[in-house]
Amino acid sequence: MTTGRETADGGAAGGQATGGQPAPGRRRSLRRTLFAALAFVGPGLIAANAGNDAGGIATYASAGAQFGYRTLFVMLIVTVALVVVQEMCARLGAYTGEGLGSLIREQFSIRITAFAMVALLVANLGLAVSEFAGIAAALDLLGVSRYASVPIAAVAIWALVVFGSYRYAERLFLILSLAFLAYPVAAVLSHPDWGQAASNTVWPHLIGSKDFLLLSVALIGTTITPYMQFYVAGAVADKGIGPAEYKAERVDTVGGAIFSDLISMFIIIATAAAITVRAPLDSASQAAQAFEPVAGRFAEQLFAIGLLGASALAAAVVPLSTAYAISEAIGAERSVGRRFREAPLFLGLFTAQILIGAAISLIPGNLIRLLINAQLLNGIITPILLTYVLILANRKRLLGAAANGPVFRAVATAGVVIVAIMAAAALAVTVLGWFGIG
């Protein structure tokens, strides 16, 4: 709605700006235009871009530093898988009006539902650890010890969510994380070998090594994160998007997945061009080198701001998504507006994940390695939850004519099987490594 004062201001703004600055009315007009544009941002775009959190940035940067452009082909396959999985989840939300937690509870036995929720809890707990490790790494770059930054951040994020003012902090964290949109610019300014990058994207240049396999599974785990699937189905249902609006939602979902992975691929390209010694990353300071073409001597500060925003945002969202999904599956009360005695399971799960995530991230060690290992854990667990999504999307008695057709079912099944084989291989290699084999 436009008020009379806004109309008058807008008229003035339609003329001249003052001192080279847009007049107030013009600024309001630009703001309204921006909000109108943001109104079209849907669950698909938000869910897909949530994968570019602390763990994602560390994993993509490490892939570029360690293997150059060679993981770009893996990212191409992962992008196809992400599009297929996100589309199925959005379709389930639109045609059933329910989130994945409720659907799993209704369509499977109690034991199978419990298994799914335990898998989600373990995967998300690993992510919660990585988000606090991201906060520690970001503030390490700004000269703050992790033993001070992590406890303060944990208490602040817990209090913001439980006492109901997180919505405002969320906007600040989101703005801070926009620093990572500088990666495409950094990729261009670092003058990469575009021919080699294109060749490695469309044609496999894989490496038969344990490190390449583990990092590839970590790329899957950080790109097709289980909590994103629960988020997109629940958000579509919550927004009341039904079959009539699903065509537009599908554009949002597919477009969001492609946009998100393009940013991820630019991170790999920028890091591969900036860091020419092919070795695993040891610190956030090394990862920040990719920003030097954009920010020069302030590269570490710019990287730290982006990492802090993305980590803080996800450090609240991931534990919340776990609490929502498990409470939904059990049929327990779930709302951040409730008190502990009204929603003990929901708020207890959220609190426990914050405590455990923060505590584990304080264990001395390489924070970048911790971030990547958390994504590897996600990659190993991801096919379990993708199997649930695939079975649900195939069921005609649930989705009717909107269930997966033969071609889509074959593509989706192939994607889940490939992810499962890679995860199983990574798990086997990891376990054998514990016994000094391989």
C-alpha positions as CSV (number, residue, x, y, z in Angstrom):
1,M,0.0,0.0,0.0
2,T,1.2,3.5,-0.8
3,T,0.6,6.3,1.7
4,G,0.0,9.9,0.7
5,R,3.4,10.9,2.1
6,E,5.1,8.2,0.2
7,T,3.4,9.4,-3.0
8,A,4.5,13.0,-2.4
9,D,8.1,11.9,-1.6
10,G,8.0,9.6,-4.6
11,G,7.0,12.5,-6.8
12,A,10.0,14.5,-5.5
13,A,12.2,11.6,-6.0
14,G,11.1,11.1,-9.4
15,G,12.9,14.4,-10.2
16,Q,16.3,15.1,-8.9
17,A,18.5,13.4,-6.3
18,T,20.4,15.6,-3.9
19,G,24.2,15.7,-3.6
20,G,24.6,12.7,-6.0
21,Q,22.5,10.6,-3.6
22,P,19.1,9.1,-4.4
23,A,16.3,11.2,-2.9
24,P,14.3,9.6,0.0
25,G,11.3,8.7,-2.2
26,R,13.6,7.1,-4.8
27,R,15.3,5.1,-2.1
28,R,11.9,3.9,-0.8
29,S,10.9,3.0,-4.4
30,L,14.1,1.0,-4.8
31,R,13.5,-0.7,-1.5
32,R,10.0,-1.6,-2.5
33,T,11.3,-3.0,-5.8
34,L,13.9,-5.0,-3.9
35,F,11.3,-6.4,-1.5
36,A,9.0,-7.2,-4.4
37,A,11.9,-9.1,-6.1
38,L,12.6,-11.0,-2.8
39,A,9.0,-12.0,-2.6
40,F,9.6,-14.3,-5.6
41,V,12.4,-16.0,-3.7
42,G,10.9,-19.3,-2.8
43,P,11.8,-22.3,-0.6
44,G,13.7,-24.0,-3.5
45,L,16.2,-21.1,-3.8
46,I,16.7,-20.7,-0.1
47,A,17.1,-24.5,0.6
48,A,19.6,-25.0,-2.2
49,N,21.7,-22.0,-1.2
50,A,21.7,-23.2,2.4
51,G,24.3,-25.7,1.3
52,N,26.8,-22.9,0.9
53,D,27.4,-22.7,4.6
54,A,30.6,-23.0,6.5
55,G,31.1,-26.6,5.7
56,G,30.3,-26.1,2.1
57,I,32.7,-23.2,1.7
58,A,35.5,-25.2,3.3
59,T,34.8,-28.3,1.2
60,Y,34.5,-26.4,-2.1
61,A,37.7,-24.4,-1.4
62,S,39.6,-27.5,-0.3
63,A,38.5,-29.3,-3.5
64,G,39.9,-26.4,-5.6
65,A,43.1,-26.1,-3.6
66,Q,43.8,-29.9,-3.6
67,F,42.6,-31.1,-6.9
68,G,42.3,-27.9,-9.1
69,Y,39.5,-28.2,-11.6
70,R,39.2,-32.0,-11.4
71,T,36.2,-32.1,-9.1
72,L,34.1,-29.9,-11.4
73,F,32.8,-33.0,-13.2
74,V,31.7,-34.4,-9.8
75,M,29.8,-31.1,-9.2
76,L,28.1,-31.4,-12.5
77,I,26.7,-34.8,-11.5
78,V,25.9,-33.6,-8.0
79,T,23.9,-30.7,-9.6
80,V,21.7,-33.0,-11.6
81,A,21.1,-35.1,-8.4
82,L,20.3,-32.0,-6.4
83,V,17.8,-30.8,-9.0
84,V,16.1,-34.2,-9.0
85,V,16.0,-34.5,-5.2
86,Q,14.9,-30.9,-4.5
87,E,12.1,-31.2,-7.1
88,M,10.8,-34.4,-5.6
89,C,10.8,-32.9,-2.1
90,A,9.0,-29.7,-3.3
91,R,6.5,-31.9,-5.2
92,L,5.8,-33.9,-2.0
93,G,5.2,-30.7,0.0
94,A,2.9,-29.2,-2.7
95,Y,0.8,-32.3,-3.4
96,T,0.4,-33.6,0.2
97,G,0.5,-30.3,2.2
98,E,2.9,-32.0,4.7
99,G,6.6,-32.0,5.5
100,L,8.9,-35.1,5.2
101,G,8.7,-35.8,8.9
102,S,5.0,-36.2,8.9
103,L,5.0,-38.2,5.6
104,I,7.6,-40.6,6.8
105,R,5.6,-41.2,10.0
106,E,2.4,-41.8,8.1
107,Q,3.9,-44.0,5.3
108,F,6.3,-46.1,7.2
109,S,6.4,-48.2,10.4
110,I,7.5,-46.8,13.7
111,R,10.9,-48.6,13.5
112,I,11.6,-47.3,10.0
113,T,10.5,-43.8,11.0
114,A,12.8,-43.9,14.0
115,F,15.7,-45.1,11.8
116,A,15.2,-42.1,9.5
117,M,15.0,-39.6,12.4
118,V,18.2,-41.1,14.0
119,A,20.0,-40.7,10.6
120,L,18.8,-37.1,10.3
121,L,19.8,-36.4,13.9
122,V,23.4,-37.7,13.4
123,A,23.8,-35.9,10.0
124,N,22.5,-32.6,11.4
125,L,24.6,-33.0,14.6
126,G,27.7,-33.2,12.4
127,L,26.6,-30.1,10.6
128,A,26.0,-28.2,13.9
129,V,29.6,-29.0,14.8
130,S,30.8,-27.7,11.5
131,E,28.8,-24.5,11.9
132,F,30.4,-23.7,15.2
133,A,33.8,-24.7,13.8
134,G,33.0,-22.1,11.0
135,I,32.3,-19.5,13.6
136,A,35.6,-20.3,15.4
137,A,37.6,-20.2,12.1
138,A,36.0,-16.9,11.1
139,L,36.8,-15.2,14.4
140,D,40.2,-16.7,14.5
141,L,41.0,-14.7,11.4
142,L,39.8,-11.6,13.2
143,G,42.1,-12.4,16.2
144,V,39.5,-13.9,18.6
145,S,40.3,-17.2,20.2
146,R,37.8,-20.0,19.6
147,Y,37.6,-20.6,23.3
148,A,36.0,-17.2,23.7
149,S,34.1,-16.9,20.4
150,V,32.3,-20.3,20.4
151,P,30.8,-20.2,23.9
152,I,29.6,-16.7,23.4
153,A,28.2,-17.5,20.0
154,A,26.5,-20.6,21.3
155,V,24.8,-18.7,24.2
156,A,23.8,-15.8,21.9
157,I,22.3,-18.0,19.2
158,W,20.4,-20.2,21.7
159,A,19.0,-17.1,23.5
160,L,18.1,-15.4,20.2
161,V,16.0,-18.4,19.1
162,V,14.5,-19.4,22.5
163,F,13.6,-15.8,23.4
164,G,12.1,-15.1,20.0
165,S,14.3,-12.3,18.5
166,Y,16.3,-14.5,16.1
167,R,14.3,-13.2,13.1
168,Y,16.2,-9.9,13.2
169,A,19.6,-11.5,13.8
170,E,18.9,-13.9,10.9
171,R,18.6,-10.9,8.5
172,L,22.0,-9.6,9.7
173,F,23.6,-13.1,9.3
174,L,22.1,-13.4,5.9
175,I,23.5,-10.0,4.8
176,L,27.0,-10.9,6.1
177,S,26.9,-14.2,4.2
178,L,26.3,-12.3,1.0
179,A,30.1,-11.7,1.0
180,F,30.4,-15.1,-0.7
181,L,28.7,-13.7,-3.8
182,A,32.1,-12.2,-4.5
183,Y,33.4,-15.6,-5.5
184,P,32.3,-15.3,-9.2
185,V,34.1,-12.0,-9.4
186,A,37.1,-13.5,-7.7
187,A,37.1,-16.4,-10.1
188,V,37.1,-14.0,-13.1
189,L,39.8,-11.7,-11.7
190,S,42.1,-14.6,-10.8
191,H,42.4,-15.4,-14.5
192,P,41.8,-19.2,-14.4
193,D,42.4,-21.5,-17.3
194,W,38.8,-21.4,-18.5
195,G,39.5,-24.0,-21.2
196,Q,40.8,-26.5,-18.7
197,A,38.0,-25.7,-16.3
198,A,35.4,-26.3,-19.0
199,S,37.1,-29.5,-20.1
200,N,37.1,-30.8,-16.5
201,T,33.5,-29.9,-16.1
202,V,32.1,-31.8,-19.1
203,W,34.6,-34.6,-19.2
204,P,35.7,-36.8,-16.2
205,H,39.3,-36.1,-15.0
206,L,38.9,-38.3,-11.9
207,I,41.8,-39.4,-9.7
208,G,41.9,-42.9,-8.3
209,S,42.9,-42.0,-4.8
210,K,41.4,-42.3,-1.4
211,D,41.6,-38.6,-0.8
212,F,39.7,-37.8,-4.1
213,L,37.0,-40.3,-3.2
214,L,36.5,-38.9,0.3
215,L,36.4,-35.3,-0.9
216,S,33.9,-36.2,-3.6
217,V,31.6,-37.8,-1.0
218,A,32.1,-34.7,1.1
219,L,31.0,-32.6,-1.9
220,I,27.9,-34.7,-2.2
221,G,27.2,-34.4,1.6
222,T,27.5,-30.6,1.6
223,T,25.5,-30.1,-1.6
224,I,22.6,-32.5,-1.1
225,T,22.3,-31.9,2.7
226,P,19.5,-33.9,4.3
227,Y,18.2,-31.0,6.3
228,M,17.7,-29.0,3.1
229,Q,15.3,-31.7,1.8
230,F,13.2,-31.5,5.0
231,Y,13.3,-27.7,4.8
232,V,12.1,-27.5,1.2
233,A,9.2,-29.9,1.6
234,G,8.1,-28.3,4.9
235,A,8.5,-24.7,3.6
236,V,6.4,-25.5,0.4
237,A,3.7,-27.0,2.6
238,D,3.8,-24.2,5.1
239,K,3.5,-21.5,2.4
240,G,0.3,-23.2,1.1
241,I,1.8,-23.9,-2.3
242,G,-0.6,-26.5,-3.9
243,P,-0.8,-28.3,-7.2
244,A,-2.1,-25.2,-8.9
245,E,1.0,-23.2,-8.0
246,Y,3.5,-26.0,-8.4
247,K,4.6,-25.1,-11.9
248,A,6.0,-21.8,-10.6
249,E,7.5,-23.5,-7.5
250,R,9.3,-26.0,-9.8
251,V,11.0,-23.2,-11.6
252,D,12.1,-21.8,-8.2
253,T,13.4,-25.2,-7.1
254,V,15.3,-26.1,-10.3
255,G,16.6,-22.5,-10.7
256,G,17.7,-22.4,-7.1
257,A,19.6,-25.7,-7.3
258,I,21.4,-24.6,-10.5
259,F,22.2,-21.1,-9.1
260,S,23.6,-22.5,-5.9
261,D,25.8,-25.0,-7.6
262,L,27.1,-22.4,-10.0
263,I,28.3,-20.4,-7.0
264,S,29.9,-23.6,-5.6
265,M,31.7,-24.2,-8.9
266,F,33.0,-20.6,-8.9
267,I,34.4,-21.2,-5.4
268,I,36.3,-24.2,-6.7
269,I,37.5,-22.3,-9.8
270,A,38.6,-19.2,-7.8
271,T,40.5,-21.3,-5.2
272,A,42.1,-23.5,-7.8
273,A,43.4,-20.4,-9.6
274,A,44.5,-18.6,-6.5
275,I,46.2,-21.6,-4.8
276,T,48.6,-23.4,-7.2
277,V,50.3,-25.7,-4.7
278,R,48.0,-28.8,-4.8
279,A,47.6,-29.8,-1.2
280,P,44.8,-29.9,1.4
281,L,43.9,-26.7,3.1
282,D,45.2,-26.3,6.6
283,S,43.6,-23.1,7.7
284,A,40.9,-20.5,6.9
285,S,43.6,-18.1,6.1
286,Q,44.6,-20.3,3.1
287,A,41.0,-20.5,2.0
288,A,40.8,-16.7,2.1
289,Q,43.5,-16.4,-0.6
290,A,40.8,-16.8,-3.2
291,F,39.4,-13.4,-2.3
292,E,42.7,-11.6,-2.9
293,P,41.9,-10.6,-6.5
294,V,38.7,-8.9,-5.1
295,A,39.8,-7.6,-1.7
296,G,43.6,-7.4,-1.8
297,R,45.1,-7.2,1.7
298,F,41.5,-7.3,3.2
299,A,40.9,-10.8,1.7
300,E,41.0,-12.5,5.1
301,Q,38.6,-9.9,6.7
302,L,36.1,-10.3,3.8
303,F,36.3,-14.1,4.0
304,A,35.9,-13.9,7.8
305,I,32.7,-11.8,7.5
306,G,31.1,-14.1,5.0
307,L,32.1,-17.2,7.0
308,L,30.8,-15.8,10.2
309,G,27.4,-14.8,8.7
310,A,26.9,-18.2,6.9
311,S,28.0,-20.2,10.0
312,A,25.9,-18.2,12.5
313,L,22.8,-18.5,10.3
314,A,23.2,-22.2,9.8
315,A,24.2,-22.8,13.5
316,A,20.6,-21.9,14.4
317,V,18.8,-23.2,11.3
318,V,20.3,-26.7,11.3
319,P,19.4,-27.6,15.0
320,L,16.0,-26.0,14.5
321,S,15.3,-28.2,11.4
322,T,16.2,-31.3,13.4
323,A,14.0,-30.3,16.2
324,Y,11.1,-29.6,13.9
325,A,11.5,-32.8,11.9
326,I,11.7,-35.1,14.9
327,S,8.9,-33.4,16.8
328,E,6.8,-33.6,13.6
329,A,7.5,-37.3,13.2
330,I,6.6,-38.0,16.8
331,G,3.6,-35.6,16.8
332,A,5.0,-33.5,19.7
333,E,4.5,-29.8,20.2
334,R,6.9,-27.7,18.1
335,S,7.3,-23.9,18.1
336,V,10.0,-21.4,19.1
337,G,7.2,-19.4,20.7
338,R,6.6,-22.1,23.3
339,R,8.2,-22.4,26.7
340,F,10.2,-25.4,27.8
341,R,7.4,-27.0,29.8
342,E,5.1,-26.6,26.7
343,A,7.5,-28.0,24.1
344,P,10.2,-29.9,26.1
345,L,11.2,-32.3,23.2
346,F,11.5,-29.5,20.6
347,L,13.4,-27.0,22.7
348,G,15.4,-29.8,24.5
349,L,16.6,-31.1,21.1
350,F,17.5,-27.6,19.9
351,T,19.4,-26.9,23.1
352,A,21.3,-30.2,23.2
353,Q,22.5,-29.8,19.6
354,I,23.8,-26.3,20.3
355,L,25.7,-27.6,23.4
356,I,27.1,-30.6,21.7
357,G,28.0,-28.8,18.5
358,A,29.8,-26.0,20.4
359,A,31.6,-28.4,22.7
360,I,33.0,-30.6,19.9
361,S,34.1,-27.6,17.9
362,L,36.3,-26.6,20.8
363,I,38.4,-29.8,20.7
364,P,41.9,-28.8,19.6
365,G,42.6,-29.6,16.0
366,N,42.5,-28.4,12.4
367,L,39.1,-26.6,12.0
368,I,39.1,-26.9,8.2
369,R,39.6,-30.7,8.5
370,L,36.8,-30.8,11.0
371,L,34.5,-28.9,8.6
372,I,35.3,-31.3,5.8
373,N,34.9,-34.4,7.9
374,A,31.4,-33.2,9.0
375,Q,30.5,-33.0,5.3
376,L,31.9,-36.5,4.7
377,L,29.6,-37.8,7.5
378,N,26.7,-36.1,5.8
379,G,27.6,-37.7,2.5
380,I,27.7,-41.2,4.0
381,I,24.2,-40.7,5.7
382,T,22.6,-38.8,2.8
383,P,21.6,-41.8,0.6
384,I,19.6,-43.3,3.6
385,L,17.3,-40.3,3.6
386,L,17.3,-39.9,-0.2
387,T,15.9,-43.5,-0.3
388,Y,12.9,-42.4,1.8
389,V,12.3,-39.4,-0.5
390,L,12.5,-41.6,-3.6
391,I,10.1,-44.2,-2.2
392,L,7.6,-41.5,-1.2
393,A,7.8,-39.7,-4.6
394,N,7.3,-43.0,-6.4
395,R,4.0,-43.8,-4.5
396,K,0.9,-43.3,-6.7
397,R,-1.4,-43.8,-3.7
398,L,0.3,-40.8,-2.1
399,L,0.8,-38.5,-5.1
400,G,-1.6,-39.9,-7.7
401,A,-0.7,-38.6,-11.2
402,A,2.1,-36.5,-9.7
403,A,4.1,-39.5,-8.7
404,N,7.4,-40.1,-10.5
405,G,6.9,-41.3,-14.1
406,P,9.1,-44.1,-15.5
407,V,11.8,-41.8,-16.9
408,F,12.0,-39.6,-13.8
409,R,12.0,-42.6,-11.6
410,A,14.9,-44.2,-13.5
411,V,17.0,-41.0,-13.3
412,A,16.2,-40.5,-9.6
413,T,17.0,-44.1,-8.8
414,A,20.3,-44.0,-10.7
415,G,21.2,-40.8,-8.8
416,V,20.5,-42.3,-5.4
417,V,22.3,-45.6,-6.3
418,I,25.4,-43.6,-7.5
419,V,25.4,-41.6,-4.3
420,A,24.9,-44.7,-2.2
421,I,27.8,-46.6,-3.9
422,M,30.2,-43.6,-3.4
423,A,29.1,-43.3,0.2
424,A,29.6,-47.0,0.8
425,A,33.0,-46.9,-0.7
426,A,34.0,-43.9,1.4
427,L,32.7,-45.6,4.5
428,A,34.7,-48.8,3.7
429,V,37.8,-46.8,3.0
430,T,37.4,-44.9,6.2
431,V,36.8,-48.0,8.3
432,L,39.8,-49.9,6.7
433,G,41.9,-46.8,7.4
434,W,41.1,-47.1,11.2
435,F,42.9,-50.6,11.0
436,G,45.8,-49.2,9.0
437,I,44.6,-50.9,5.8
438,G,44.6,-48.9,2.5
